């Protein structure tokens, strides 16, 4: 059975079923506005997965530090954040920086081993 790293490289090299899949994310603020009018998107195509955020995600102005040591702020509800800090202050720090293990599977915001909230 392939691990996540092998799966990732197989997918980026377009090896496998020769199908390029896509994903559309509808954020909670958009769903609050249009609600059930968006439901048809979920069955639109077998090649496009659709995620509809029917509950609030990250609150506006949340902050966290990810497993890479980068500090993030999320200025708007349920949207991507902006990196406002990092663990490498100078080129000299690059030699001693320890990145996370690529074989460990983590998704941003899903585990305490990965993120520290502020």
Buried (B, 14 or more C-beta within 10 A) or exposed (E): EEEEEEEEEEEEEEEEEEEEEEEEEBBBBBBEEEEEEBEEBEEEEEEEEBEBBEEBBBEEEBBBBBBEBBBBBBEEBBBEBEEEEEBBEEEEEEEEEEEEEEEEEBEBBEEEEBBEEE
